[in-house]
Amino acid sequence: MLFKKHKGENGYAASFGKRKVADLPGIEVCVAKTKYPQGGEKMLIKRAMGRSVPSGKLPADVGACVSNVSTVKAIADAIKTGMPLIERVTTVTGKYIPNPQNFIVRIGTPAAALVEACGGISGTDVLVKTLDVYVEELSKRTKVSSNAIYAQLGIVKAVSGTSSQSQEETPDVTMIAQRKTPFSSDAVLERTRQQLLSLIISNRGVYKQRKEKITPDGEQVYFSVSRDGLNWEKVNDGNPILTASLGEKGCRDIEIVRTHFGFVILTTDECIANRYDENYNVNWKIVNRTGSKCLRMWKTPDLINFSEEILAPIGTPNFGCMWAPEVYREEETGEYLIHWGSTVKEDDYSHMSIYCSVTKDFETFSEPKLFFTKDNEILDTHIRKIDGTYHMFYKNADHPPMNMHATSDNLYGPYKHDEDFEKYMASLGNAGSYEAPTTLVLPDGRWCLMIDFFGCEKPKMGYVPFVSSKPGDSNFAMAKESFSFPYGFKHGGIVEITDEEYDRLKNHYKN
C-alpha cells in the first residue's frame, strides 16, 4: 500500500494506513513524497519496490500490479453484486467556474451538464475546454471536420499568440472562442450539448410494459428498446420477458428503476383478464376495493438474469388496491420513494389518492403514508427533477379527466398547478383517454412526455409522444416526427441503459 507523504512520515494518512495493516502479514505501507509525477504507475513501482519497468514493457514483466482504491472497489462490487462500474468521482474546477464542486456522476454524463451544475461559465469570451472534446468526438464519429462543426456553431477558433510560429511553440496556451458578434458562453454550451448529446452519451432507452389483451398473457412484462426515444422495437420477438406466478398472476403498470445494485422492476399485482365477464366488461368499482394489497417485484443486475418474484409487503389491509407504482430516487439521501395510487377503507374506497413508502434497499419499507391528494380522484403519478425543480405529471380521473402537471422545490410538496399545461391537454379532445405519463430526454436535448392513449380502436391505440424545447419547459406539443411503437404495449416505464446493456439485450433476446 502506497500513501503520499502528508505532514511527515507520521502524517494522518500514513499513520492510518500503518495501523490498519499492522497485523496483516505480507503488507507494508510505503510513504511517498507529494511530488509530480509520483502517482504515475512506473514511478510508484520504482518507489515502492525499487524496480524499473523497461520501455515497452508492462508492470507484470517486473512482477508488479498497480491498482488504485476505486478500481479495487469496482472489482469487488462487480464480483459481489454483479453491478458494473457506472459512476465516477469527477471534479469541476478552474478559473472561470463560479462554484467548483466534486460530483459522483454516471459514466457518459456530458461535461456541459456538470459545468451548468457549477453555475455555468463566467465571462463571455471563454470556451470551456470540454467543448473541444465534444467537437473532436463528433468529428471522429461523423467524419466532419472540426472547423466545419465550429462553423455550424457560429464559432471561429483562435489561439492566443501573435503568430503561427508562437502557436506551434506554445501548445498549452489558453484556447479562446471568438464570435463575429457577442455571445453567451452558456448559450454556446447549450447548443453544443443539444447537437452532440446523442453521439456522446452512451445511453439507450428500454421500455417495458404489459401488452393489452383480454387474455392473461397480455398482462405480463414486455421489453422494447429505442435508439432515439421515438422509434421503438420489440424485444424477444414480442413475447413476455417475465410472467407472474404469485397473487393475481398479472402484471400491470410496469415500473423499472436503476439502483445501486442493478435494476428493480415493480408492477401492479392484478389480472383484469380474469375479472372480465362473458361480454368482456369489468366492474372497476369492485377492482378498486378488492385489488392487490402488494406490489410485484423482481431484481436484476443486467436485465437478463432475474431474482425470484416476490410480492413486496408495502400495502396495508385498509387499501382497496395498489395501482401504478413508480419510483423516484432522491440523490441527496440515496433513498427510493415508491409512490402509487390507492383507495382506502375509511371513505368506502370511493376516492383514489397517491400514497408512498421509502426504502434504501427494496428489502425493508417504511409505513405507507399519504403523498398527494385532491378533491377529485388522481392516479398514475410520474416525478422527474430538473434543475432543482420537481415536475409531477398525473392523471385526473374525473372533473375533468385529463393529464396534469405540477411543480415544487420539494419532493414532498406543496406542488403548484400548471394551468397552461391543463389548457393544452384540454384542447386535444378526448383528453380523458390519455393516461400513464412518463418522460425522457431525447438525443437532441428536447424533453419528451409519453402518454398512453386508449380512446380509439386499434391500431392507433397506444403511446403518443409530446415534446418540449428543453427539459423543464412544459410547453409541450404533439411530436411531428415519425414515431413508432409496438401495438398493444402499454403503461410502462423508461430507464436509460448503456451501450453495453443495449447490445447485451439485443444479443440475448434475438428477434
Buried (B, 14 or more C-beta within 10 A) or exposed (E): BBBBBBEEEEBEBBBEBBEEBEEEEEEEBEBBEEEEEBEEBBBBBBBBBEEEBEEEEEBEEBEBEBEEEEEEEBEEBEEEEEBBEBBEEBEBEBEBBEEEEEBEBBBBBBBBBBBBBBBBBEEEEBBBEBBBBBBEEBBEEEEEEBEEBBEEBBBEBEBEBEEEEEBEEEEEEEBEBEBEEEBEBBEBBBBBBBBBBBBBBBBBBBBBBBBBEEEBEBBBBBBBBBEBBBEBBBBBEBBBBBBBEEBBBBBBBBBBBBBBBBBBBBBBBBBBBEBBEEEEEBEEEEBBBEBBBBBBBBBBBBBEEBEEBBBBEBBBEEBBBBBBBBBBBEEEEEBBBBBBBBBBEEEEBEBBBBBBBBBBEBEEBBEBEEBBEBEEBBBBBBBBBBEEEBBBBBBBBEEEBBBBBBBBEEBEBEBEEBEEBBEBBEEBEEBBBBBBBBBBBBBBBBBBBBBBBBBEEEEEBBBBBBBBEBBBEBEBEEBEEEBEBBBBBBBBBBBBBBEEBBEBBBEEBEE
